Amino acid sequence: MDGNVIKIVVLAIYLIGMVAIGYVYYKKTSDFADYVLGGRKLGSWTAALSAQASDMSGWLLIGLPGAAYVAGIEAAWIAIGLGIGTYINWKVVALRLRSYTEVAGDSLTLSDYFENRFRDNTNILRLVSSIVIIVFFAVYTSAQFSAGAKLFETLMGVDYTVALLLGGAIIISYTFLGGFMAVSFTDFIQGMLMFFALIAVPFVMVAELGGFGTAFEGLRQVDPNFLHLTKSTGGGVISVIAISSNLAWGLGYFGQPHILARFMAIGSTQQVKKARLIAMVWVSISLTAAVFVGVFGRLYITGIDDPEKIFMMSVDTLFFPILAGVLLAAILAASMSTADSQLLVTASSISEDIFKKYIKKDATDDQMLNVSRFSVIGIAVVALVIAFDPNSSVFGLVSYAWAGLGAAFGPLIIASLFWRRTNKWGAIAGMISGAVTVIAWVQIGKVSTATIFGLYEIIPAFIISSILIYVVSLATEEPNQEIMDEFDDAISKAIK
C-alpha cells in the first residue's frame, strides 16, 4: 500500500475515534452544567493534560518549531516564559479560582464568576467579557483550523480550503455532541499523543544527523549564533525588547478562559497539587522538545518555504508510514485540543451570558443546551472565514489572541483572587483597557517605526489594565460586607 495512503488511513481512524468519544458523552450529558463544565468532576490527570493540551494548540508543533527553525535557540525565551507562566498559574490561581467559583454562586463560566464575584447588577462585566471572549477566540480558533489545514495540504496535496473545511467539520462534530467532558477526555488523549510525538522527533532526527556532537557542530557552521540565547542569527545581540516580549508570553496564562475552565472543573481543591506536578512535567519536556525540533530541523531539512511545516516534513521523512501517521495525528491533536476548548467556552458564553441574560431569562436547560451547540457551529464558521488565507501565520494569530485574552482577563483574575478591595468599576476598567490596548498597540505598530512598538502588546496592556483596576477600585466605593465575607470564605477554603 502507498505510504501516503497508510498515513491517511491512520489519521482517518484517529478522527473517527474522536467523533465516537463525542457521541459517547452526548449520551451522558444530562443538563447544561454537564455540557459546559462537566459537573466539576475532572480528575488530576485529565485536568492537567487537557489544560496543557488545550493551552499549547497547533502552535506547539507548528508555530514554535517554525520560530526556532528561523531564529535558533533564541526561541527558547518563549518556552521559558511559558514554563514560568504555567507554574505560577497552577500554583497561584488554580486553587483559589476552583474554590471561589463554587462559593460565588457556583459560577459555570468566567463571565458568571466576574458578575457573581463583584455583584455586578449592571451586567456590564458579563457583556464585556463575553464580547472579549467571542472576538479573540474567533481569531484563536482560526489559528487551530489553519494548523490542521496545513497538515492535510502537506500530507495529501489537498487544496488548503478543502483541508480547512474537513478539519473544521471534525472538530465541530464532537464538540457539538459531547460538550466539556468529551472535549476534556479527547484533550487528555491528544495531550499524551503530542507529548510522545515531540519526544520522538528530535531524538530520531539527531540520530540521523550522527549524534548531538555532530548536530551541534553542523549548526555552528550554519550560523555561529544559532545556539546562543543572547545573540541573534546573522550577528548582533538580542535586544531587551525581544527577550522581554518572548518571556511575556507567560503573562497570558492568567487570562485564558479555556485553561481557567479546567481549574474550575477539577473535582476538588485537593487534586490541584497532583495536577500541577503532571502539568509541569508535560509542559517542560514538550516545550524543550518543540524548540529542538526547529533547531535541529534547520540542519536536517534546508530551504523550507514555510518554516511552520518543519515538524510535519521531518515526521514524513524520518518514520515509516504507520508510525508517521500516528505522529502526524499529533498535529491534529494539538489543533483540535485547543479549538474544541475555545469553541466550547465561546458557546457557553453566548448561551449563558447573552442568550439567557438578554434574550430569554427563563430559558430551560434543553434550550440552553441547544443554543450552546448551535453556537459552536456559528463561531466555528467565523473562525473558518478568518483562516481562509493559506498564508496566514499560526504563530501570528495565536500571539494576537493570546495577548488579547491575557491582558483583558489576567490582571482581573489575579486582583479578584488576591485583593478583596477590588470592585466592579475597577474590574470593568481593567478588562476594557486591557483588550483595547492590545488592539490599539498592534494597529499603531503596523504604521509606526518606533522601536517601542516592537514590544509584545501583552506587556503594555497588562500593565495598563493592572493600574486601572487598582486606581479605579480605590477611587470608587469599596465592596460591601457581603462581598468581603464571601472573599474571606472562598480563600480560606482554598488555602486550608
Secondary structure as the mmCIF struct_conf table of DSSP 4:
data_model
#
loop_
_struct_conf.conf_type_id
_struct_conf.id
_struct_conf.beg_label_comp_id
_struct_conf.beg_label_asym_id
_struct_conf.beg_label_seq_id
_struct_conf.end_label_comp_id
_struct_conf.end_label_asym_id
_struct_conf.end_label_seq_id
HELX_RH_AL_P HELX_RH_AL_P1 GLY A 3 LYS A 28
BEND BEND1 ASP A 31 ASP A 31
HELX_RH_AL_P HELX_RH_AL_P2 PHE A 32 LEU A 37
TURN_TY1_P TURN_TY1_P1 GLY A 38 GLY A 39
BEND BEND2 ARG A 40 ARG A 40
STRN STRN1 LEU A 42 LEU A 42
HELX_RH_AL_P HELX_RH_AL_P3 SER A 44 MET A 56
TURN_TY1_P TURN_TY1_P2 SER A 57 GLY A 58
HELX_RH_PI_P HELX_RH_PI_P1 TRP A 59 GLY A 63
HELX_RH_AL_P HELX_RH_AL_P4 LEU A 64 ALA A 71
HELX_RH_3T_P HELX_RH_3T_P1 GLY A 72 ALA A 75
HELX_RH_AL_P HELX_RH_AL_P5 ALA A 76 ILE A 88
HELX_RH_PI_P HELX_RH_PI_P2 ASN A 89 ALA A 94
HELX_RH_AL_P HELX_RH_AL_P6 LEU A 95 VAL A 103
TURN_TY1_P TURN_TY1_P3 ALA A 104 GLY A 105
BEND BEND3 THR A 109 THR A 109
HELX_RH_AL_P HELX_RH_AL_P7 LEU A 110 PHE A 118
TURN_TY1_P TURN_TY1_P4 ARG A 119 ARG A 119
TURN_TY1_P TURN_TY1_P5 ASN A 121 THR A 122
HELX_RH_AL_P HELX_RH_AL_P8 ILE A 124 MET A 156
HELX_RH_AL_P HELX_RH_AL_P9 TYR A 160 LEU A 209
TURN_TY1_P TURN_TY1_P6 GLY A 210 GLY A 210
BEND BEND4 GLY A 211 GLY A 211
HELX_RH_AL_P HELX_RH_AL_P10 PHE A 212 VAL A 222
TURN_TY1_P TURN_TY1_P7 PRO A 224 LEU A 227
BEND BEND5 LEU A 229 THR A 230
STRN STRN2 LYS A 231 LYS A 231
TURN_TY1_P TURN_TY1_P8 THR A 233 GLY A 234
BEND BEND6 GLY A 235 GLY A 236
STRN STRN3 VAL A 237 VAL A 237
HELX_LH_PP_P HELX_LH_PP_P1 ILE A 238 SER A 239
HELX_RH_AL_P HELX_RH_AL_P11 VAL A 240 LEU A 247
HELX_RH_3T_P HELX_RH_3T_P2 ALA A 248 GLY A 255
HELX_RH_AL_P HELX_RH_AL_P12 PRO A 257 ALA A 265
STRN STRN4 ILE A 266 ILE A 266
BEND BEND7 GLY A 267 GLY A 267
HELX_RH_3T_P HELX_RH_3T_P3 THR A 269 GLN A 271
HELX_RH_AL_P HELX_RH_AL_P13 VAL A 272 TYR A 300
BEND BEND8 ILE A 301 ILE A 301
BEND BEND9 ASP A 305 ASP A 306
HELX_RH_3T_P HELX_RH_3T_P4 PRO A 307 LYS A 309
HELX_RH_AL_P HELX_RH_AL_P14 ILE A 310 LEU A 318
BEND BEND10 PHE A 319 PHE A 319
HELX_RH_AL_P HELX_RH_AL_P15 PRO A 321 SER A 348
HELX_RH_PI_P HELX_RH_PI_P3 SER A 349 ILE A 359
TURN_TY1_P TURN_TY1_P9 LYS A 361 ASP A 362
HELX_RH_AL_P HELX_RH_AL_P16 ASP A 365 ILE A 386
TURN_TY1_P TURN_TY1_P10 ALA A 387 PHE A 388
TURN_TY1_P TURN_TY1_P11 PRO A 390 ASN A 391
HELX_RH_AL_P HELX_RH_AL_P17 VAL A 394 PHE A 418
TURN_TY1_P TURN_TY1_P12 ARG A 420 ARG A 421
HELX_RH_AL_P HELX_RH_AL_P18 LYS A 424 VAL A 447
HELX_RH_3T_P HELX_RH_3T_P5 THR A 451 GLY A 454
BEND BEND11 LEU A 455 LEU A 455
TURN_TY1_P TURN_TY1_P13 GLU A 457 GLU A 457
HELX_RH_AL_P HELX_RH_AL_P19 ILE A 458 ALA A 475
BEND BEND12 THR A 476 THR A 476
HELX_LH_PP_P HELX_LH_PP_P2 GLU A 477 ASN A 480
HELX_RH_AL_P HELX_RH_AL_P20 GLN A 481 ILE A 495
#
